[in-house]
Amino acid sequence: MKSQPKAAGKAASKLISGRIAELGDWRGDTLTRMRALIREADPDVVEEWKWMGTPIWSHDGEICTGESYKSIAKLTFFKGASLKGTAKLFNSSLDGNARHAIDIHEGEEIDANAFKALIRAAVALNTSGGKKSTKRK
């Protein structure tokens, strides 16, 4: 299999749009909806294309991937295990010490406000240097 080059910005956005169009089913519709929510939550998000064709969203570090499988659309958050206050959306890869994911099945809806809060929390973690707060309350 021929490896695809890494791309960021407009080039990556075009590749992601192409991938979504290729799907042509509910998974493409789901990724389109989630992509729009990511952009709403963080207008400065950067779209990237890595690892032989995986859409990535980043801001001062990677936020999440957008993948499609036969029966799910999957959003894997690189630092999901550190996003404690927003973990209610995570339903996959929960045993990991770093990554947690959201698996979306056909017909499922994700709470848009909760998802945007999750994106904002991931960006805040990245912009803070990715370290958990050590302050005690």
N, CA and C of each residue as an Amber inpcrd file, in Angstrom:
protein
   411
   0.8460000  -1.1730000   0.0000000   0.0000000   0.0000000   0.0000000
   0.8900000   1.2340000   0.0000000   0.5480000   2.1830000  -0.8310000
   1.3030000   3.4220000  -0.9310000   0.9230000   4.3490000   0.2180000
   1.9280000   4.8520000   0.9160000   1.6680000   5.7590000   2.0220000
   1.3550000   7.1400000   1.4710000   0.4300000   7.8260000   2.1450000
   0.0390000   9.1640000   1.7180000   0.8290000  10.1940000   2.5070000
   1.1550000  11.3140000   1.8840000   1.9340000  12.3270000   2.5800000
   1.1230000  13.0010000   3.6780000   1.8380000  13.5270000   4.6660000
   1.1980000  14.3300000   5.6980000   0.7910000  15.6520000   5.0690000
  -0.3130000  16.1880000   5.5140000  -0.7710000  17.4750000   5.0120000
  -1.4480000  18.2160000   6.1560000  -1.3920000  19.5400000   6.0800000
  -2.0610000  20.3670000   7.0860000  -2.7420000  21.5290000   6.3900000
  -3.6940000  22.1480000   7.1040000  -4.3700000  23.3250000   6.5690000
  -5.3110000  23.0000000   5.4310000  -5.2610000  23.8130000   4.3740000
  -6.1900000  23.6670000   3.2490000  -6.0230000  22.3270000   2.5350000
  -4.7850000  21.8670000   2.3860000  -4.5580000  20.5810000   1.7130000
  -5.1990000  19.4510000   2.5020000  -5.0360000  19.4600000   3.8140000
  -5.6360000  18.4250000   4.6520000  -7.1520000  18.5270000   4.6260000
  -7.6820000  19.7460000   4.6730000  -9.1330000  19.9300000   4.6400000
  -9.7320000  19.3330000   3.3730000  -9.0450000  19.5090000   2.2760000
  -9.5150000  18.9560000   1.0040000  -9.4940000  17.4240000   1.0370000
  -8.4390000  16.8490000   1.6000000  -8.3480000  15.3880000   1.7150000
  -9.4290000  14.8400000   2.6510000  -9.6840000  15.5360000   3.7390000
 -10.7300000  15.1050000   4.6710000 -12.0980000  15.1740000   4.0040000
 -12.3570000  16.2510000   3.2920000 -13.6300000  16.3710000   2.5660000
 -13.7890000  15.2410000   1.5570000 -12.7010000  14.9020000   0.8980000
 -12.7320000  13.8030000  -0.0590000 -13.0440000  12.4770000   0.6030000
 -12.4270000  12.2160000   1.7500000 -12.6800000  10.9750000   2.4850000
 -14.1420000  10.8830000   2.8990000 -14.6750000  11.9840000   3.4110000
 -16.0730000  12.0160000   3.8360000 -16.9830000  11.7420000   2.6430000
 -16.6990000  12.3540000   1.5090000 -17.5080000  12.1400000   0.3070000
 -17.4390000  10.6860000  -0.1580000 -16.2530000  10.0760000  -0.0520000
 -16.0860000   8.6690000  -0.4430000 -16.9740000   7.7490000   0.3760000
 -17.1610000   8.0690000   1.6390000 -17.9760000   7.2120000   2.4930000
 -19.4090000   7.1490000   1.9900000 -19.9750000   8.3040000   1.6710000
 -21.2900000   8.3680000   1.0570000 -22.4270000   7.7510000   1.8590000
 -22.2800000   7.6510000   3.1660000 -23.3400000   7.0810000   3.9870000
 -23.4030000   7.8060000   5.3260000 -24.0560000   7.2050000   6.2830000
 -24.2510000   7.8240000   7.5910000 -22.9320000   8.1540000   8.2810000
 -21.8810000   7.3650000   8.0210000 -20.5790000   7.6450000   8.6490000
 -20.0230000   8.9680000   8.1410000 -20.1740000   9.2290000   6.8590000
 -19.7450000  10.5090000   6.2990000 -20.5600000  11.6650000   6.8650000
 -21.8660000  11.4400000   6.9820000 -22.7360000  12.4700000   7.5640000
 -22.3340000  12.7540000   9.0170000 -22.0220000  11.6940000   9.7490000
 -21.6200000  11.8400000  11.1500000 -20.3060000  12.6040000  11.2550000
 -19.3230000  12.2200000  10.4430000 -18.0350000  12.9250000  10.4890000
 -18.1860000  14.3810000  10.0550000 -19.0670000  14.6490000   9.1070000
 -19.3270000  16.0320000   8.6880000 -19.8930000  16.8410000   9.8540000
 -20.8450000  16.2570000  10.5590000 -21.4660000  16.9400000  11.7040000
 -20.4430000  17.1730000  12.8260000 -19.6280000  16.1630000  13.1210000
 -18.6420000  16.2990000  14.1890000 -17.5550000  17.3090000  13.8040000
 -17.1660000  17.2970000  12.5440000 -16.1790000  18.2630000  12.0370000
 -16.6960000  19.6860000  12.2160000 -17.9670000  19.9100000  11.9000000
 -18.5620000  21.2400000  12.0570000 -18.5720000  21.6560000  13.5270000
 -18.8830000  20.7180000  14.4220000 -18.8790000  21.0330000  15.8520000
 -17.4780000  21.3600000  16.3460000 -16.4820000  20.6410000  15.8420000
 -15.0900000  20.9240000  16.2160000 -14.7280000  22.3400000  15.7950000
 -15.0950000  22.7080000  14.5700000 -14.7930000  24.0540000  14.0680000
 -15.5440000  25.1310000  14.8390000 -16.7910000  24.8350000  15.2450000
 -17.5520000  25.8030000  16.0450000 -16.8960000  25.9980000  17.4070000
 -16.4680000  24.8940000  18.0070000 -15.8670000  24.9550000  19.3400000
 -14.5180000  25.6610000  19.3240000 -13.7770000  25.4790000  18.2280000
 -12.4420000  26.0810000  18.1180000 -12.2090000  26.5610000  16.6910000
 -12.5560000  27.8120000  16.4050000 -12.3570000  28.3440000  15.0540000
 -10.8980000  28.3220000  14.5970000  -9.9520000  28.1970000  15.5250000
  -8.5300000  28.1650000  15.1680000  -7.9820000  26.7450000  15.0100000
  -8.8620000  25.7590000  15.0150000  -8.4190000  24.3740000  14.8780000
  -7.7210000  24.1760000  13.5320000  -6.7110000  23.3290000  13.5260000
  -5.9800000  23.0000000  12.2990000  -6.3340000  21.5720000  11.9150000
  -6.6880000  21.3930000  10.6530000  -6.9580000  20.0510000  10.1510000
  -5.6700000  19.4810000   9.5710000  -5.4280000  18.2130000   9.8980000
  -4.2430000  17.5300000   9.4030000  -4.6470000  16.1750000   8.8290000
  -3.7570000  15.6290000   8.0260000  -3.9610000  14.3420000   7.3680000
  -2.6960000  13.5350000   7.6010000  -2.7780000  12.4840000   8.4200000
  -1.5940000  11.7150000   8.8000000  -1.8740000  10.2220000   8.7160000
  -0.8230000   9.4690000   8.9110000  -0.9040000   8.0220000   9.1030000
  -1.7340000   7.3250000   8.0320000  -1.3140000   7.4850000   6.8080000
  -1.9600000   6.8330000   5.6660000  -3.4370000   7.1910000   5.5510000
  -3.7580000   8.4240000   5.8430000  -5.1060000   8.9010000   5.5810000
  -6.0270000   9.0250000   6.7720000  -5.5240000   9.4920000   7.9020000
  -6.3640000   9.7010000   9.0780000  -6.5580000  11.1980000   9.2990000
  -7.8090000  11.6540000   9.3270000  -8.0680000  13.0510000   9.6730000
  -7.7140000  13.3130000  11.1330000  -7.0170000  14.4290000  11.3640000
  -6.6110000  14.8420000  12.7090000  -7.0070000  16.3080000  12.8850000
  -7.4970000  16.6310000  14.0630000  -7.7360000  18.0300000  14.4100000
  -6.7770000  18.3870000  15.5240000  -6.1350000  19.5530000  15.3960000
  -5.1520000  19.9490000  16.3950000  -5.2050000  21.4450000  16.6780000
  -4.6760000  21.7900000  17.8310000  -4.5000000  23.1830000  18.2500000
  -3.4400000  23.1460000  19.3460000  -2.2430000  23.6040000  19.0190000
  -1.1010000  23.5230000  19.9490000  -0.8840000  22.0860000  20.4150000
  -1.1420000  21.1520000  19.5480000  -1.0510000  19.7200000  19.8350000
  -2.2820000  19.0320000  19.2870000  -2.1870000  17.7350000  19.1450000
  -3.3060000  16.9830000  18.5670000  -4.4760000  16.9090000  19.5430000
  -5.6820000  17.0780000  18.9980000  -6.9070000  16.9870000  19.7960000
  -7.5140000  15.5910000  19.6100000  -7.9000000  15.2840000  18.3600000
  -8.5500000  14.0060000  18.1120000  -8.4190000  13.5930000  16.6490000
  -8.6780000  12.3130000  16.4280000  -8.7550000  11.7670000  15.0760000
 -10.2190000  11.6250000  14.7170000 -10.4950000  11.4840000  13.4300000
 -11.8380000  11.1810000  12.9470000 -11.7450000   9.9760000  12.0330000
 -12.1720000   8.8330000  12.5180000 -12.0150000   7.5970000  11.7590000
 -13.3760000   7.0070000  11.4160000 -13.3870000   6.1560000  10.4090000
 -14.6120000   5.4460000  10.0650000 -14.3010000   3.9670000   9.9020000
 -15.1640000   3.1640000  10.4640000 -15.0820000   1.7170000  10.3610000
 -16.4150000   1.2200000   9.8170000 -16.5340000  -0.0620000   9.6430000
 -17.7330000  -0.6290000   9.0400000 -19.0120000  -0.2300000   9.7810000
 -18.9660000  -0.2810000  11.1140000 -20.1910000  -0.0270000  11.8670000
 -20.1300000   1.1800000  12.8020000 -19.0160000   1.9410000  12.7630000
 -18.9150000   3.1240000  13.6330000 -18.1270000   4.2450000  12.9750000
 -18.4280000   5.4430000  13.4410000 -17.5450000   6.5920000  13.2330000
 -16.8990000   6.7930000  14.5960000 -15.5920000   7.0240000  14.6180000
 -14.8490000   7.0600000  15.8770000 -14.0380000   8.3410000  15.9790000
 -14.1180000   8.9700000  17.1240000 -13.3050000  10.1340000  17.4410000
 -12.4320000   9.7560000  18.6270000 -11.1240000   9.6700000  18.3840000
 -10.1840000   9.2900000  19.4360000  -9.4510000  10.5340000  19.9070000
  -9.5500000  10.8050000  21.1960000  -8.9160000  11.9750000  21.7990000
  -7.5750000  11.5610000  22.3780000  -6.5250000  12.2230000  21.9150000
  -5.1650000  11.8710000  22.2980000  -4.9350000  11.9440000  23.8050000
  -5.5230000  12.9400000  24.4560000  -5.3470000  13.1270000  25.9020000
  -6.6790000  12.9420000  26.6290000  -7.5150000  12.0820000  26.0880000
  -8.8510000  11.8890000  26.6370000  -8.8810000  11.4870000  28.0890000
  -7.9230000  10.6830000  28.5210000  -7.8930000  10.2390000  29.9180000
  -7.6610000  11.3970000  30.8830000  -7.1100000  12.4910000  30.3890000
  -6.8430000  13.6630000  31.2300000  -8.0020000  14.6490000  31.2520000
  -9.0380000  14.3900000  30.4680000 -10.1750000  15.3050000  30.3700000
 -11.2960000  14.8340000  31.2870000 -11.0710000  14.9150000  32.5710000
 -11.9620000  14.3360000  33.5730000 -13.3680000  14.9390000  33.5890000
 -13.4870000  16.2260000  33.4800000 -14.7890000  16.8700000  33.6100000
 -15.7180000  16.6440000  32.4380000 -15.2100000  16.0850000  31.3660000
 -16.0170000  15.9290000  30.1540000 -16.1060000  14.4820000  29.7060000
 -15.7610000  13.5710000  30.5830000 -15.6290000  12.1640000  30.2090000
 -16.9470000  11.4620000  29.9070000 -18.0700000  12.0650000  30.1560000
 -19.3560000  11.3890000  29.9470000 -19.5860000  10.9760000  28.4930000
 -18.9670000  11.6340000  27.5520000 -19.1370000  11.2830000  26.1430000
 -18.3050000  10.0640000  25.7420000 -17.2180000   9.8020000  26.4500000
 -16.3400000   8.7030000  26.0740000 -17.0250000   7.3640000  26.3320000
 -16.9720000   6.4820000  25.3270000 -17.5770000   5.1640000  25.4660000
 -16.6860000   4.0590000  24.8950000 -15.4290000   4.3900000  24.5920000
 -14.5200000   3.4260000  23.9800000 -13.0830000   3.7310000  24.4000000
 -12.2630000   2.7020000  24.4080000 -10.8410000   2.8410000  24.7650000
 -10.6730000   3.4500000  26.1490000 -11.5320000   3.0800000  27.0640000
 -11.5420000   3.6880000  28.3890000 -10.4530000   3.1600000  29.3100000
  -9.8090000   2.0670000  28.9330000  -8.7630000   1.4970000  29.7730000
  -7.4060000   2.1570000  29.5550000  -7.2910000   2.9700000  28.5180000
  -6.0150000   3.5950000  28.1980000  -5.6170000   4.6680000  29.1970000
  -4.3250000   4.8660000  29.3300000  -3.8110000   5.9020000  30.2250000
  -3.7610000   7.2630000  29.5490000  -3.9180000   7.3040000  28.2460000
  -3.8620000   8.5720000  27.5220000  -5.1170000   8.7590000  26.6650000
  -5.3160000   7.8880000  25.7080000  -6.4060000   8.0540000  24.7490000
  -7.7270000   7.4890000  25.2710000  -8.7860000   8.2300000  24.9700000
 -10.1570000   7.7490000  25.1410000 -10.8950000   8.1200000  23.8570000
 -11.9730000   7.4030000  23.5660000 -12.6480000   7.6140000  22.2860000
 -14.1620000   7.6650000  22.4480000 -14.7780000   8.1670000  21.3830000
 -16.2340000   8.1760000  21.2610000 -16.5560000   7.3600000  20.0160000
 -17.2720000   6.2630000  20.2000000 -17.7690000   5.4720000  19.0760000
 -19.2030000   5.8990000  18.8140000 -19.4890000   6.2540000  17.5780000
 -20.8310000   6.6850000  17.2030000 -21.3860000   5.6700000  16.2160000
 -22.5100000   5.0600000  16.5810000 -23.1650000   4.0740000  15.7230000
 -24.2570000   4.7530000  14.9030000 -24.6650000   4.0890000  13.8590000
 -25.7100000   4.6370000  12.9880000 -26.9420000   4.9980000  13.8070000
 -27.4530000   6.1970000  13.5920000 -28.6530000   6.6640000  14.2700000
 -28.4010000   7.3210000  15.6180000 -27.1870000   7.2300000  16.1500000
 -26.8870000   7.8540000  17.4350000 -26.6160000   9.3410000  17.2610000
 -27.0320000  10.1020000  18.2300000 -26.7620000  11.5300000  18.2550000
 -25.8540000  11.8360000  19.4390000 -24.9510000  12.7600000  19.2530000
 -24.0620000  13.2100000  20.3120000 -24.5270000  14.5910000  20.7670000
 -24.5460000  14.8180000  22.0690000 -24.9160000  16.1190000  22.6290000
 -23.9200000  17.1640000  22.1110000 -24.3920000  18.0530000  21.2580000
 -23.5190000  19.0310000  20.6030000 -22.8150000  19.9360000  21.6110000
 -23.5300000  20.4080000  22.6100000 -22.9160000  21.3090000  23.5970000
 -21.8590000  20.5870000  24.4200000 -22.1410000  19.3550000  24.8120000
 -21.1630000  18.5790000  25.5840000 -19.9350000  18.2810000  24.7260000
 -20.1470000  17.9850000  23.4510000 -19.0150000  17.6970000  22.5710000
 -18.1470000  18.9370000  22.3770000 -18.7720000  20.0910000  22.1680000
 -17.9960000  21.3220000  22.0080000 -17.2270000  21.6510000  23.2940000
 -17.8270000  21.3770000  24.4490000 -17.1230000  21.5850000  25.7210000
 -15.9140000  20.6460000  25.8050000 -16.0550000  19.4390000  25.3080000
 -14.9480000  18.4810000  25.2910000 -13.8160000  18.9840000  24.4000000
 -14.1490000  19.5100000  23.2340000 -13.1370000  20.0640000  22.3240000
 -12.4240000  21.2280000  23.0100000 -13.1830000  22.1160000  23.6220000
 -12.5710000  23.2710000  24.2970000 -11.6630000  22.8290000  25.4500000
 -12.0660000  21.7970000  26.1620000 -11.2350000  21.2810000  27.2560000
  -9.9420000  20.6810000  26.7130000 -10.0290000  19.9800000  25.5880000
  -8.8270000  19.3960000  24.9800000  -7.8780000  20.4930000  24.5070000
  -8.4200000  21.5460000  23.9290000  -7.5910000  22.6820000  23.4970000
  -6.9500000  23.3500000  24.7150000  -7.7330000  23.5560000  25.7620000
  -7.1920000  24.1780000  26.9820000  -6.0550000  23.3380000  27.5600000
  -6.2050000  22.0320000  27.5310000  -5.1460000  21.1570000  28.0240000
  -3.8960000  21.2990000  27.1600000  -4.0820000  21.3400000  25.8520000
  -2.9350000  21.5110000  24.9500000  -2.2490000  22.8510000  25.1660000
  -3.0170000  23.9040000  25.2900000  -2.4200000  25.2370000  25.3990000
  -1.7950000  25.4760000  26.7680000  -2.1580000  24.6390000  27.7370000
  -1.5500000  24.7560000  29.0660000  -0.2720000  23.9240000  29.1570000
   0.1290000  23.3540000  28.0660000   1.3140000  22.5050000  28.0600000
   0.9720000  21.0430000  28.2650000  -0.3150000  20.7310000  28.3370000
  -0.7400000  19.3490000  28.4470000  -0.6120000  18.7480000  29.8230000
  -0.3600000  19.5840000  30.8150000  -0.1710000  19.0660000  32.1690000
  -1.4480000  19.2180000  32.9630000  -1.7240000  18.2110000  33.7640000
  -2.8640000  18.2700000  34.6590000  -2.5610000  19.2750000  35.7600000
  -3.5910000  19.9430000  36.2280000  -3.4240000  20.8830000  37.3250000
  -3.0610000  20.1280000  38.6020000  -2.1350000  20.6710000  39.3570000
  -1.7440000  20.0610000  40.6190000  -2.2790000  20.8790000  41.7970000
  -3.0530000  21.9160000  41.5070000  -3.6150000  22.7560000  42.5650000
  -4.6900000  21.9820000  43.3320000  -4.6780000  22.1470000  44.6200000
  -5.7170000  21.5410000  45.4570000  -6.7510000  22.6010000  45.7650000
  -7.9770000  22.1650000  45.8060000  -9.0660000  23.1000000  46.1090000
  -9.5940000  22.8490000  47.4890000
